[in-house]
Amino acid sequence: MKLHLFDEVFFYPIMSKQAYLLLIFILSLNFIQAQTKVGGVVNDNSGETVPFANVVFANSTSGTTTNEDGEFYLQSDGNYDTLLISFIGYETKKIPLKASVNLEMNITLEEAASTLDEVVIYRGKTSKKNNPAIDILKKVWENRRSNGVRAFDQYSYKEYEKLEFDINTIDSTLIKSRIFNGMEFIFDYADTNNVTGKTYLPMFINESINKVYGDNLLNEEKEVLLGNKNSGFEQNRNLIDYVKDIYDDYDIYKNYIKFFDKSFVSPVSTTGIDTYNYVLSDSAYVDNKWCYNIVYYPRRENELTFKGDFWVNDTTWAVKNINLETTKDVNINWIKQVYIEQDFDVLNDSVFLITRDFFMADFALNKKKGSRGVYAKRTLLYDEYEFDNKKPASFYQQPVYNPQSQAYNRSEQFWSENRLEELNEDEEGIYVMLDSLTKTKAFNRLYDIATIVQSGYVEFDGWDYGPVYSTFGFNDVEGVRTRFGGRTYFGQNDPWRIEAYGAYGFKDQKFKYGISGKVLLDHKSRLIIGGGNRRDVEQLGTSLTNSTDVLGRSLASSSLLNVGDNDKLSSINLSVFAVELEPLKNFTVRVAANYRELKPASPEFSLDYYVNEERTIIDSEINQTEFSTILTWMPGRKVSGYGVERNIVNEEDFPTLFLNYSLGVKDVFKSDFNYKKLQFFYNQPLLIGGFGRSNASLEAGKTFGAVPLGLLSVVPGNQTYFALYNTFPTLDFYEFVTDSFSAIHLEHNFNGRLFSRIPLLRELNLREMVGFRAVYGDISEESKRIDASGLPLVAPNSDPFYEYSFGIGNILKVMRFDVHFRGNYFDNPDARSMAFTIDFGFHF
């Protein structure tokens, strides 16, 4: 029998740093802590590697298992002289350790003459029938609702979270790199990772303490931040909140474990039986509880799966300990390895509650064994559980304004009293090292470059230049266009902000500009007033649902490559004043007034309309005053900061509902038309377990009253070669024009589920996508009658226009290619039956 525990594996040991070795020796030899490190590979007597073999220090509970290649690394703060290697079917091997560091060991196990009679052993693809491991797993499923906080009506607990980022694979090449000139002292803080055995350099640490309350009857949970402390990035809440959001809370008993926007099949779930092979490996006492050990590994390659083992109690059938490690061929980008370990403890001899959750991701540009990257580690500790303490439903209502500024300024006494795990010497050293590092010019240069890449802005004192990606553009009217702009920025929580830009077209030789400002008047209701003016060239009709954002991105000024002629551009002079507030969390109300002057930007395009009933007088410029009320609800949205502008943390993880009622008023500031306009938009991202990710959106709108072409709802075509959200790639601009419409956009990303079953494609880690789009609309005879533009005003009113598409993503990890097919209306002039689009981006 073996005892396979991990109580000490993830407490990062103290190493003797080169810079302090002499000082420590002089002060006291007692300060030097013993440490044992071992690493290598385990083979059988035929030369085949032995995956999932148990590796422990003799007379200890410090151990690990070999990976799928038979490799292992183990270290402990203790001083051990014997290593035990065991696996069912093989003789246990004792290896004397002649030194405290024994790496690159090559160990051979001999097959045992006999094995335990009571345990059935499986190798390779295991059977789903007559498998004792699966029999145990079924008992886990039957009892999963009787364990954890779900077993109680109400619950609360204290949660301590520690986030850490480290540069890994520290070697002489990196130390001598010119990029670290002026920062050489940081390598004195290098240490060795307990999971991989790599040398790493801690670069960032964030600690937080929360009190969590929940009610299973109300299906509500509330988290109260008690304290937060981090090294080096006190003002960069965007970074901290983004890192925290990467690792969603996961439950091993649910079918899927979600992180990095991917759904991994849980080996403890009912879905796991079709995804994993299970082997009953051992049984032993774990913390005085008799438990069974089950080893699991994937049935197929390239799927979102884990490998590892877990211990199950034989009375409550609850998981006592589990470790999960991604396989090396898993279809996820920029990640070499993810390792998770969870420990559970028993309450009242019946209910198991989680006490420790460790998560580590090894980020790297590629998955080569020696590639350098960054460790992201999260440790969660739980304590002070209380149950069935009912609170009113109003307690769980989330406030709109909750800066909790006092939580970021806690004393050292607070942290010493509330930490559920003391920092070791290495972690304490991060605070010292980062404080010194942020004062070096070399580090600040690197930080500035990273900030520009992430935000698109170059930071100066009190203002930012950018966005740099909009500096150059091209269109048929302006030719080559250059743009320079900036914004005020004193910090993430600025109560006011001003943005402005200037642009010049070398073909039309005209100067354009835009300026806007906004002020946060009340934090609690998020009362904001803002306004601005923009005079520029614009491609109208790139979206069915519109808002009056003064400095919204202009497709006309950013497109470089187009299909066919793109000369239907307009000159716009837009002035806006708006008042916005957030009465409920993630529910905003915006009341705005805007005045627009529209006219064609090129002689080939016309916005002409008849002014009189006799249709004898024509005007080519539209002057329009409009008042609008916009309601937006984004349930589940997470934001960072509490200034006039907040950063959205979980960008694609929440639904959006948008309702806009607009009133056009004639004769106000020489306005030309009376009309009413109603627009509705609903977008819903869907994570469909192991089948990938979908996104669905619905749009509908109607204009009441006769309006000219410039005020109609144009079905958004896409004449570029780049993917544009909620457009129709086989349509040209202005091919369909409506004053009432309804549209649907559906897209699904299989995340490689299909390609992973094709041998020749499996290794490329490609991802398959499908899409469908349709729109139905009409245009009134009154609007047609006043039109004098000369364009054929066609609406998809006989049948809904539709498209479908097929795409391949993750090409070279950054590119997506889609082919789009028109479904009908092939008789339209210059109708395109097919279109191609590409998209670039970094996705896990």
SEFIRO-108729 format. One line per 8 residues: for each residue y, z, x of C-alpha. Coordinates in pm, whole numbers, plus 32768, in hexadecimal, padded with zeros to 4 digits. Example, Ala and Ser with C-alpha at 12.3 -4.5 7.8 and 13.67 -1.06 7.14 Angstrom:
7E3E:830C:84CE; 7F96:82CA:8557 .
***
This chain:
8000:8000:8000; 8162:7FC4:8070; 82AA:8065:8010; 83AE:7F54:7FF4; 8506:7FEF:7FD1; 865F:7F77:8036; 8732:80B1:8028; 87C8:8078:817F .
87BD:7F01:81AA; 891F:7EC0:8133; 89DB:7FE8:81C4; 8A89:7F2E:82DC; 8A30:7FD7:8423; 8B1F:8045:8531; 8B1C:7F75:866D; 8BB1:7FCD:87BE .
8CDD:7EE7:87E0; 8D1E:7E5C:893C; 8E8C:7EBB:8932; 8E3D:8026:88E8; 8CF7:8058:89A8; 8D92:80FB:8AD9; 8E77:81D9:8A0A; 8D5A:824D:8929 .
8C80:829E:8A58; 8D92:836C:8AF7; 8DE3:842F:89B8; 8C83:848A:8955; 8B27:83FB:8973; 8AE2:8490:881B; 8BC1:8388:877E; 8ACB:8273:87D8 .
89E3:823D:86B2; 887E:81C9:86E2; 8829:8073:8658; 86F2:7F98:8644; 86F6:7E20:8609; 85CE:7D36:85DF; 85B1:7BC8:8580; 84C2:7AA5:8598 .
83BB:79E0:84DA; 8266:7A3D:8449; 8141:7946:8457; 7FD2:7954:83FC; 7EB9:7906:84F3; 7EC5:7796:8491; 8031:777A:84F6; 80BB:776C:8391 .
81E5:7849:8344; 81B3:796F:8255; 82C8:7989:8150; 8310:7AD0:809B; 8259:7BA8:819A; 82CF:7D10:81A7; 8385:7D88:82DD; 83D3:7EFD:82FF .
841B:7FF8:840E; 82FA:80EF:8428; 8339:823F:8380; 846B:81C0:82C7; 84D4:8118:8183; 85A7:8017:823B; 850F:7EC1:820F; 852C:7D59:81A4 .
8455:7C27:8158; 8433:7AE0:8210; 84DD:79B2:8176; 842E:7874:8109; 8420:7805:8276; 8381:794C:82E5; 84C2:79C0:838F; 854D:7B21:8382 .
8660:7BFD:8408; 8671:7D77:83E4; 8751:7E81:8474; 8782:7FF5:8442; 8860:8107:84C5; 8726:81C9:851C; 866B:81B5:8665; 850C:812C:861C .
83F7:80CE:870C; 82FA:8022:8625; 830F:7EFD:8535; 8211:7EC7:841C; 81C9:7D68:8395; 80EB:7D47:8261; 808B:7C55:8150; 7F68:7C58:805E .
7E44:7B98:80EE; 7EA7:7BEE:8255; 7E71:7D16:833A; 7FA2:7DF4:8362; 8030:7DC7:84BD; 80D9:7ED8:8587; 81C7:7E5F:8694; 8255:7F51:8798 .
83CB:7F23:87D1; 8418:7F41:8941; 8590:7F26:8912; 8690:7F6C:8803; 86D1:7DF6:87D8; 85A6:7D0F:87AE; 8603:7BB4:8735; 854F:7A63:872F .
8402:7B11:86FB; 82D4:7A37:86AD; 81D3:7AFD:85E6; 8079:7A89:857A; 7FBB:7B2E:845A; 7E40:7B2C:844C; 7D8F:7AEF:8303; 7CEF:7C29:8276 .
7B79:7C3E:8247; 7BA9:7CBD:80E1; 7CCA:7CF3:7FF3; 7D14:7DED:7EE0; 7C1F:7DB9:7DC4; 7D12:7E1E:7CB2; 7E20:7D1F:7D0D; 7DFE:7BAA:7CC3 .
7EAA:7AD4:7DC8; 7F48:797F:7D8A; 7FD6:7887:7E7F; 8089:773E:7E46; 80B6:76EC:7CD5; 8045:781C:7C12; 7FA3:781A:7ABC; 8055:7893:7984 .
7F0D:7912:78F4; 7E43:7A3C:796D; 7F57:7A90:7A64; 7F90:7C0B:7A7D; 80F4:7BD1:7AF9; 814C:7B19:79B8; 809D:7C22:78E7; 8186:7D23:7985 .
82B0:7C3D:7950; 8263:7C26:77DB; 8274:7DA1:77C4; 83C9:7D90:786F; 8441:7CA2:7760; 83C3:7D85:764A; 8480:7EB2:76D4; 85BF:7E17:775C .
8694:7E94:7638; 8629:7FF8:7682; 86C5:7FFB:77DB; 8828:7FF4:7861; 8966:8035:779D; 88E3:7F5B:7680; 8804:807E:761B; 8933:8144:759F .
8A3A:810B:7493; 8B58:815C:7581; 8B6D:8188:76F7; 8C5D:81C4:7817; 8C3B:81D6:7990; 8CFE:81CD:7AD3; 8CE3:808E:7BA0; 8D37:806B:7D0F .
8D5A:7F07:7D91; 8D7A:7E95:7EF8; 8DC4:7D29:7F4D; 8DB2:7CB0:80B4; 8DE4:7B62:8160; 8D5A:7B24:82BF; 8D56:79FF:83B2; 8BEA:79D3:8415 .
8B30:7949:8542; 8C1E:79D6:8645; 8BC6:7948:879A; 8C71:78FB:88E3; 8CDE:77A3:8869; 8D9D:7838:8748; 8E2F:7953:8817; 8EBB:785A:8913 .
8F40:7771:8804; 90B4:7722:8820; 90DD:7770:86AE; 90C4:78E3:8701; 91C1:78E1:881A; 928C:7A1D:87F2; 9184:7ABC:8712; 9070:7B00:880D .
9073:7C76:87C2; 8FCE:7C3C:866E; 8E7D:7BF3:8714; 8E67:7D5E:8778; 8E11:7D9C:860A; 8CE4:7CB0:85FC; 8B9B:7D37:8572; 8A41:7CC1:8503 .
89E0:7C6B:839B; 88BB:7D2F:830E; 8831:7C0B:8245; 8851:7AE1:8330; 886D:7B7D:8488; 89A5:7AB1:84D5; 8ACD:7B42:858C; 8BF8:7B4F:84A4 .
8D67:7BAF:84AF; 8DF6:7C71:8386; 8F3A:7BCF:830E; 8F89:7C62:81B9; 8F26:7D8B:80E4; 8F8C:7DEF:7F85; 8F28:7F31:7ED8; 8F53:7F87:7D6B .
8EED:80A4:7C88; 8ED0:806B:7B13; 8E73:8132:79E1; 8DA8:805B:78F1; 8D80:80A6:777F; 8CA0:7FE9:7690; 8C2A:7FE8:7528; 8AED:7F24:74DB .
8B26:7F41:7363; 8C80:7EA6:737E; 8C17:7DBE:7498; 8D4C:7E2A:7559; 8D89:7E94:76C0; 8EC0:7F10:7770; 8EFE:7F36:78E4; 9010:801C:7964 .
907D:7FEE:7ACD; 90A7:8140:7B76; 90E7:80CD:7CD8; 90F7:7F94:7DB1; 911E:7F73:7F27; 90FF:7E47:800D; 9143:7DDC:816F; 923B:7CD4:81D1 .
9281:7C2F:8080; 932C:7D3A:7FB0; 9416:7C3C:7F0E; 9311:7B2B:7ED6; 9277:7B98:7D8D; 9211:7A2F:7D4C; 9118:7A3D:7E6B; 908C:7B8E:7E06 .
9065:7B37:7C96; 8FCC:79E6:7CE6; 8ECB:7A84:7DCC; 8E74:7B87:7CC2; 8E4A:7A79:7BBA; 8D54:79B2:7C8F; 8C4E:7ABA:7C52; 8C2D:7AE7:7ADC .
8B77:7C1E:7A68; 8A0D:7BB8:7A45; 88E0:7C55:799D; 878B:7C0F:7A34; 86E7:7C38:78DE; 87AB:7B14:784B; 8729:79B3:786F; 8834:7944:7964 .
88FB:79E1:7A7C; 8A4E:7937:7A9B; 8B22:791C:7BD3; 8BE6:7804:7C7C; 8BF1:7757:7B2A; 8A77:772A:7B35; 8960:77C0:7A61; 8835:7834:7B2B .
86F1:7883:7A75; 86A8:79F8:7A85; 8547:7A45:7B00; 8535:7B71:7A13; 858E:7AA6:78DA; 84B0:79F6:77E0; 852E:78AA:786A; 84AB:7901:79C2 .
833D:78CC:7967; 8372:7752:7964; 8446:7756:7A9E; 839D:7846:7B92; 824A:7894:7C24; 81F6:7A08:7C13; 810D:7AD1:7CF2; 80AB:7C3F:7CC0 .
80D3:7CAF:7E27; 80AE:7E29:7E2F; 80D7:7F79:7D81; 816B:80BA:7E0B; 8242:81E9:7DC1; 83B5:8199:7DCD; 8490:82CF:7DAC; 8368:8389:7D11 .
8333:8275:7C11; 81F8:81A2:7C18; 8264:8035:7C2E; 81D2:7EDB:7C4C; 825D:7DDE:7D42; 8277:7C73:7CCE; 82CE:7B57:7DBA; 8364:7A1D:7D1F .
83C8:78C4:7D9E; 8431:777A:7CFA; 833B:7685:7C61; 841C:755C:7CB7; 8519:7504:7DC2; 8690:74CB:7DA5; 86BB:7594:7C65; 87A1:76BE:7C33 .
869F:77C6:7C86; 8659:78F2:7D65; 853D:797D:7E32; 84F4:7AEA:7E78; 8441:7C12:7DDB; 847A:7D33:7CEC; 83DE:7E85:7C9F; 8385:7EE5:7B38 .
8344:8047:7ABA; 81F1:806D:7A0E; 8272:8150:78F5; 83C1:80C8:787F; 837A:7F69:7902; 84D8:7F61:7990; 8539:7EBC:7AD7; 856C:7FC1:7BE8 .
85DF:7ED7:7CFB; 860D:7D5F:7D17; 8683:7C6E:7E22; 86DE:7B06:7DE0; 871D:79FE:7EE9; 8771:7892:7EAE; 8689:7794:7F48; 870C:76B1:8059 .
86EC:7577:7F7E; 87A9:7601:7E52; 88A8:750A:7DC2; 89E9:75C7:7E08; 8B02:7559:7EF0; 8BA7:7614:800D; 8AAB:7731:7FF3; 8991:775D:80ED .
8902:7894:8050; 893B:798C:7F3A; 8893:7AE0:7F4A; 8896:7BE1:7E31; 87FB:7D38:7E27; 8807:7E30:7D09; 8789:7F96:7CFE; 8747:805C:7BC1 .
8716:81D1:7B89; 866D:828C:7A6E; 8726:835F:796C; 866D:8472:78AE; 8522:83E8:792D; 853F:82BD:7841; 866E:81D8:7866; 86B9:8115:79A3 .
8829:80DC:79FA; 88B7:8004:7B0E; 8944:80CF:7C2F; 8983:7FC5:7D38; 89C4:7E50:7D35; 89EC:7D8B:7E77; 8A50:7C1B:7E82; 8A7C:7B45:7FB9 .
8AD1:79D4:7FD3; 8ACC:7910:8117; 8BDA:7802:80FA; 8BBF:76DA:81E7; 8C11:7566:81F5; 8AA0:7514:821A; 894F:75C2:8209; 88E8:758F:8371 .
8851:76C4:8408; 895B:76FC:8511; 8A8A:7696:8445; 8BB3:7782:843F; 8C51:77FE:8301; 8CC8:792C:823F; 8C0B:7A4D:81A1; 8C89:7AC5:8050 .
8BF2:7C15:7FFA; 8C16:7CED:7EC7; 8B8A:7E49:7E9D; 8B93:7EF7:7D4B; 8B36:8065:7D20; 8B16:8113:7BD0; 8B29:8285:7B7D; 8B9E:8388:7A7E .
8AE6:82E8:7959; 8B3A:8377:7802; 8AAD:8307:76B4; 8AEE:830C:753C; 8C59:8378:755F; 8CEE:82A7:7446; 8E51:8225:745F; 8F1B:8171:7351 .
8F20:7FF5:734C; 9092:7FFB:73A5; 9036:8092:74F7; 8F9E:7F47:7561; 90CE:7E72:750D; 914A:7DD2:764E; 92C0:7DF7:7697; 938C:7CC2:76E8 .
9445:7D77:77FE; 9371:7E4D:78E1; 93EF:7E41:7A4A; 9355:7F93:7AAD; 9439:7F97:7BDC; 93E1:8102:7C28; 9277:8099:7C60; 92E2:7FD2:7D95 .
9390:80F7:7E3B; 9285:8205:7E40; 927E:830C:7F53; 916D:8331:8056; 9109:8473:7FA7; 90C7:83AE:7E67; 8FE1:82C0:7F20; 8F24:83D0:7FD6 .
8EE7:8481:7E89; 8E8A:834F:7DBA; 8DCA:8267:7EA0; 8C5E:8261:7E3A; 8C02:81F6:7F9B; 8CB9:824B:80D9; 8D38:812D:81AF; 8C7F:810B:82F7 .
8D3B:80E8:843D; 8D37:7F6B:842F; 8DCD:7F60:82D2; 8EDA:805D:832A; 8F28:7F86:8458; 8F7A:7E5E:8378; 90AF:7F11:82F9; 9122:7F52:845D .
90D0:7DF3:84D6; 9171:7D3D:83AF; 92AD:7E0C:83CE; 92CE:7D96:8535; 925C:7C33:84E9; 9360:7BEF:83DD; 946F:7C3D:84DC; 93FF:7B26:85C9 .
94A4:79CF:85C2; 9359:791C:85F2; 92BF:79B4:84BA; 93F3:7972:83E6; 93E9:7803:844D; 9282:77E7:83D2; 92D8:78A1:8294; 93FD:77B7:824E .
931F:7682:8277; 9219:7711:818A; 9328:7763:808B; 93AF:75FE:8092; 9254:756C:805A; 920F:765A:7F39; 935E:7656:7E83; 9400:7513:7EF5 .
953D:75CD:7F56; 95D7:761B:80A8; 9656:7780:80A4; 97B0:77E1:811E; 9874:7921:80EF; 98BB:7933:7F7A; 985C:77CE:7F25; 973F:76D4:7F49 .
974A:7560:7F92; 9660:7484:7ECB; 957A:7428:7E3B; 9535:7362:7F76; 942F:728A:7EC7; 9542:71E7:7DF3; 961A:717B:7F19; 95B5:700C:7EF8 .
9553:6F39:7DCB; 955C:6DD4:7D4A; 958E:6D19:7C03; 95F7:6BBD:7B95; 975C:6C25:7B3F; 97B9:6D02:7C67; 96D5:6C6A:7D6C; 96A6:6D6C:7E7F .
972F:6EB9:7E0A; 9781:6FED:7ED5; 97B1:7147:7E42; 9835:728F:7ECF; 9834:73D5:7E11; 980F:754C:7E1F; 980D:7694:7D64; 988E:77F3:7D90 .
977E:78E6:7DF9; 97AE:7A4D:7E68; 9658:7AC5:7DF9; 9545:7A97:7CFB; 95F1:7B7B:7BFF; 974B:7AD9:7C04; 9802:7B16:7AB9; 98AF:79C2:7AD0 .
986F:7870:7B6C; 9930:772D:7BA2; 988C:75DE:7BF6; 9933:7497:7C4E; 98EA:7345:7CE7; 9993:7200:7D42; 98EA:70AA:7D5B; 994D:6F4D:7DC7 .
98AC:6DFD:7D78; 98D6:6CF5:7E85; 98A1:6BD4:7D92; 998E:6C37:7C77; 9A71:6CEE:7D6F; 9AAF:6E0A:7C7C; 9ABB:6F81:7CAE; 99F8:7067:7BC0 .
99F2:71DD:7BA1; 996F:7305:7AE0; 99CF:7475:7ACE; 9948:7596:7A04; 9961:770F:79FB; 98C4:7831:7942; 9903:79A8:7929; 9819:7ABF:78BD .
98EB:7BA8:77E2; 97DE:7C9C:776E; 9696:7CE4:781F; 95E1:7D84:76F9; 960B:7C61:7609; 9635:7B61:7720; 9777:7AE3:7685; 97E3:79B6:7756 .
9908:78CC:772D; 991B:7786:77EA; 99AF:762D:77F1; 99F9:74FF:78C4; 9A46:738F:78DE; 9985:7265:796A; 99F1:70FD:79A1; 98D2:702A:7A20 .
97E5:6F08:79EB; 96BA:6F64:7913; 9577:6ED0:7890; 957A:6F37:7723; 9437:6F56:7662; 9357:6FF6:776A; 92F2:710D:767A; 92C8:7128:7503 .
9330:7295:7502; 9489:72C9:7597; 956C:73E8:75F7; 96CD:73D5:767F; 9696:744C:77E4; 97D1:73E4:789D; 972D:73BB:79F0; 95D4:734C:797F .
951E:7264:7A6C; 9578:70F7:7A39; 945A:6FFC:7A47; 9556:6EEA:7A8C; 95C9:6F95:7BCB; 9472:6FF3:7C54; 9390:6EC8:7C14; 934C:6DE1:7D39 .
923E:6CF2:7CBF; 9232:6C58:7B65; 915C:6B6A:7A98; 922F:6A47:7A1A; 93A5:6A59:79DF; 9445:6BAD:79C0; 95A1:6B53:794F; 95B7:6C17:7809 .
968C:6D2C:789E; 97AE:6DE7:7802; 98E7:6E8E:7883; 9908:6FEA:77F4; 9A25:70E3:77E9; 9990:7226:7764; 9A41:7372:772B; 9981:74A4:76B2 .
99CB:760C:7651; 98A7:76F1:75F7; 9856:7859:759C; 96F5:78D9:75D2; 9643:7A23:7597; 94E1:7AAC:759A; 94B7:7B9F:7474; 9340:7BBF:74B3 .
927F:7B93:75F4; 9248:7A20:763E; 92FC:79BA:74FD; 9452:791E:7538; 9563:78A2:744E; 965F:77A5:74D1; 978F:772E:7410; 984C:760F:74B3 .
9963:7516:7479; 9975:73D2:753B; 9A4B:729C:7549; 99C2:7152:75CC; 9A59:7007:762A; 9950:6EF7:7650; 9978:6D8F:76BE; 989F:6C8D:7771 .
9895:6CA8:78EB; 9834:6B3C:7926; 98A3:69F3:7882; 9739:699D:7829; 971C:6ACC:7741; 97CE:6B0F:75F6; 9800:6C40:7519; 98D7:6B7B:7423 .
98E9:6BE2:72B6; 99A7:6B72:717F; 9ACB:6C4D:711D; 9B0A:6BD0:6FB9; 9A31:6B83:6E8C; 9A7F:6A11:6EA3; 99E8:6A0F:7004; 9B16:6959:7091 .
9B94:6A5A:718B; 9AC4:6AC3:72B9; 9AEC:6BEA:73A3; 9A31:6C0B:74EE; 9A7D:6D78:7538; 99F8:6EAA:7481; 9AC5:6FE9:7467; 9A03:7105:73CD .
9A33:7278:738C; 98F4:7339:7347; 989C:74A3:72FB; 973A:751D:7335; 9664:7652:7303; 9531:7666:73DF; 9417:7763:73B6; 931C:7781:74D3 .
91E9:7861:74DD; 910B:787B:7610; 9009:798F:75D0; 8F5D:7A07:770B; 906D:798B:77F5; 909F:7A61:792D; 91F0:7A5F:79D8; 927B:7AF2:7B18 .
93D3:7B8F:7B30; 94D8:7BEC:7A2F; 9609:7B1C:7A91; 96A6:79F8:79DC; 9588:791E:7A5A; 9423:799B:7A6D; 92F9:7906:7B1C; 91C8:78B1:7A4A .
9095:793B:7AF9; 8F73:78A9:7A2D; 9005:774E:7A03; 8EE3:76A4:7949; 8E31:77C7:78A3; 8EE8:77FD:775C; 8F34:7736:761D; 9091:76BD:75C8 .
9125:7690:746B; 9278:75E5:744A; 9345:75AA:730F; 9497:74FC:7315; 9580:74C6:71F0; 96AE:73EC:7246; 97DA:7391:7175; 98AF:7264:71CB .
9A13:7286:7146; 9AFA:715D:7117; 9C6D:7160:7170; 9C5B:7299:724A; 9CE8:722C:739C; 9CDB:70C5:731B; 9B69:70E4:72CF; 9ACE:6FB0:722B .
99A4:7024:7156; 9927:7126:7061; 97B3:7171:7078; 96AF:7286:707F; 9592:728E:7176; 9459:7368:717D; 936C:7374:72A9; 922C:7438:72E2 .
915D:7453:741F; 901E:7518:7466; 8F64:751E:75B2; 8E1D:75D7:75EC; 8D60:75EF:7737; 8BEE:763A:770B; 8AFA:76BA:7811; 89A5:7658:7787 .
88C3:7729:7861; 87E6:765B:7946; 8848:7516:789E; 89A2:750C:793D; 8B06:751A:78C1; 8BAF:746B:779D; 8D13:7444:7729; 8D7E:73E2:75CB .
8EDA:73A7:7544; 8F63:7347:73F1; 90BD:72BB:73A6; 9165:7269:725E; 92C7:721A:71F6; 93A7:7177:70F6; 9512:7107:70EC; 95BB:7116:6F98 .
96D5:7016:6F85; 971F:6EC0:7018; 9756:6EC7:7192; 9772:6DB7:729F; 967E:6D6E:73B7; 9717:6E6B:74A6; 96CC:6F88:73B3; 9571:6F1C:7341 .
9428:6FB0:73BF; 9395:6EBF:74BB; 921E:6ED3:74F4; 921A:6F27:7668; 9187:6E0F:7737; 9149:6E24:78AB; 919B:6CF9:7983; 9168:6DB8:7AC7 .
9028:6DDA:7B90; 903C:6F55:7B80; 8FAF:7040:7A7B; 90B8:70C2:798A; 9069:71D9:7897; 9039:7171:7729; 9090:7003:7758; 8FCB:6EC6:7706 .
8F87:6E08:784B; 8F35:6CB9:77A6; 907D:6CB6:76E4; 91C5:6C2C:7768; 930C:6CE2:772D; 938C:6CA3:75C8; 924C:6BEF:7560; 9231:6CD8:7433 .
935D:6D7D:738C; 9348:6E74:726A; 9410:6F69:7199; 92D5:7020:7123; 91A4:7054:71FC; 906E:7120:7246; 8FAF:7111:738D; 8E84:71B0:7436 .
8E26:71C5:75A7; 8CCE:723A:7617; 8C4D:7259:777B; 8B19:72F7:7810; 8AC4:733A:797D; 894E:7371:79B3; 8993:740D:7B0A; 887C:7343:7BA9 .
8769:73B5:7ABD; 86E7:7253:7A8E; 8716:71CD:7BF0; 8665:72FF:7C7F; 8520:7277:7BED; 8540:7126:7C9D; 84BC:713C:7E06; 85A0:7034:7EA0 .
86D9:70C7:7E00; 8680:7236:7E1A; 8704:7268:7F79; 885B:71D3:7F26; 88AF:72EC:7E32; 895A:71F6:7D47; 89C1:725D:7BEA; 89A9:718A:7AB2 .
8AB3:717D:79A1; 8ACA:70DB:784B; 8BF8:70BA:7769; 8C5E:7044:7611; 8DBB:7010:7581; 8E2F:6F96:742E; 8F77:6F7A:7371; 8FD1:6F1A:720F .
9138:6EDA:71A6; 9228:6E1C:70CA; 9392:6DB7:70C1; 9467:6DAF:6F87; 9505:6C74:6F02; 965A:6D20:6F15; 9639:6D51:708E; 95BF:6BED:70B9 .
96E4:6B69:6FF2; 97F1:6C00:70D3; 9745:6B90:7214; 97ED:6A72:72D2; 9749:6AA1:7426; 9673:696A:7413; 953A:6A2E:7470; 9412:6A0B:7382 .
9402:6B62:72DD; 928B:6B8A:72B4; 91DD:6CCA:7244; 9065:6D13:724B; 9055:6D2B:70CF; 8F38:6C42:7073; 8E3E:6D04:7145; 8E6B:6E1F:7241 .
8E99:6D96:739E; 8D98:6E2B:748C; 8D2D:6E29:75F7; 8C08:6EB7:76B3; 8BDF:6EF4:7825; 8AE6:6F4B:7934; 8B47:6FEF:7A77; 8AC2:706D:7BC1 .
8B6A:719A:7C5A; 8B55:725A:7D9F; 8B5B:711D:7E6F; 8B98:719B:7FD1; 8BE0:72E6:7F1D; 8D42:727D:7EBB; 8D36:713A:7DF1; 8CD4:70DA:7C91 .
8CA0:6F76:7C15; 8C92:6F16:7AA3; 8C54:6DCE:79F2; 8CE5:6DB8:7890; 8C79:6CC6:777F; 8D48:6C5A:7653; 8C85:6C7A:750F; 8D4F:6B96:7427 .
8E99:6ADF:73EC; 8E3C:69D4:74E8; 8F23:68DC:7435; 9060:6992:74A1; 9133:68C2:7591; 90C0:68EF:76FB; 8FC1:69F3:7689; 8F01:6A8D:77AB .
8D90:6AC2:7764; 8D5C:6B9C:7895; 8E27:6C7F:7979; 8DEA:6D48:7AB5; 8E8C:6E8F:7B17; 8E6C:6F77:7C3F; 8ECE:70E0:7C69; 8EE6:71C5:7D94 .
8ECB:733A:7DA1; 8E1C:7467:7E36; 8D11:74EF:7D4E; 8BF9:75E2:7D89 .
***
